[in-house]
Amino acid sequence: MTSVSLKTIHEDLRNLQKDMQFIKHAIAEDFELSKEAKKQLEEARKTPRAEYISQKDIEKEFLR
């Protein structure tokens, strides 16, 4: 069994704090979709649901 010291726990917690700060910062930023992404989204929204392939059909095709 690995021995865990208080110093190791402290370092792990500091790393978690840094990671959380990064995530908070990333979430807080106001991102804009690229023109290509907006175009693809617009095209996808125009596609009738009847043209979509169901999850079950995809699974049948790839999980044989």
C-alpha positions as CSV (number, residue, x, y, z in Angstrom):
1,M,0.0,0.0,0.0
2,T,1.3,3.5,-0.9
3,S,2.1,5.8,1.9
4,V,0.3,9.2,1.6
5,S,1.8,12.2,3.4
6,L,0.2,15.4,4.4
7,K,2.5,17.1,1.9
8,T,1.3,14.9,-0.9
9,I,-2.3,15.6,0.0
10,H,-1.6,19.4,0.1
11,E,0.1,19.3,-3.4
12,D,-2.9,17.4,-4.8
13,L,-5.3,19.9,-3.3
14,R,-3.3,22.8,-4.7
15,N,-3.4,21.2,-8.2
16,L,-7.1,20.7,-7.9
17,Q,-7.5,24.4,-7.0
18,K,-5.6,25.4,-10.1
19,D,-7.6,23.1,-12.3
20,M,-10.9,24.5,-10.8
21,Q,-9.7,28.1,-11.5
22,F,-8.9,27.2,-15.1
23,I,-12.4,25.6,-15.5
24,K,-14.1,28.5,-13.9
25,H,-12.3,30.9,-16.2
26,A,-13.1,28.8,-19.3
27,I,-16.8,28.7,-18.4
28,A,-16.9,32.4,-17.7
29,E,-15.5,33.4,-21.2
30,D,-18.0,34.5,-23.8
31,F,-17.2,32.3,-26.8
32,E,-18.4,33.0,-30.4
33,L,-19.0,30.2,-32.9
34,S,-16.9,30.4,-36.1
35,K,-18.6,31.2,-39.4
36,E,-18.2,27.5,-40.5
37,A,-19.8,26.2,-37.2
38,K,-22.7,28.6,-37.6
39,K,-23.2,27.4,-41.2
40,Q,-23.1,23.8,-40.2
41,L,-25.6,24.4,-37.3
42,E,-27.9,26.3,-39.7
43,E,-27.8,23.4,-42.1
44,A,-28.4,20.8,-39.4
45,R,-31.4,22.7,-38.1
46,K,-32.9,22.7,-41.6
47,T,-32.6,18.9,-41.8
48,P,-36.0,17.1,-41.2
49,R,-35.9,14.7,-38.3
50,A,-37.1,12.0,-40.6
51,E,-33.7,12.1,-42.3
52,Y,-31.9,11.4,-39.1
53,I,-30.6,7.9,-38.4
54,S,-31.7,6.4,-35.1
55,Q,-29.3,5.4,-32.3
56,K,-30.6,1.8,-32.6
57,D,-29.8,1.7,-36.3
58,I,-26.3,3.0,-35.7
59,E,-25.8,0.4,-33.0
60,K,-27.0,-2.4,-35.3
61,E,-24.6,-1.2,-38.0
62,F,-21.5,-0.9,-35.8
63,L,-22.0,-3.2,-32.9
64,R,-22.7,-6.4,-34.7
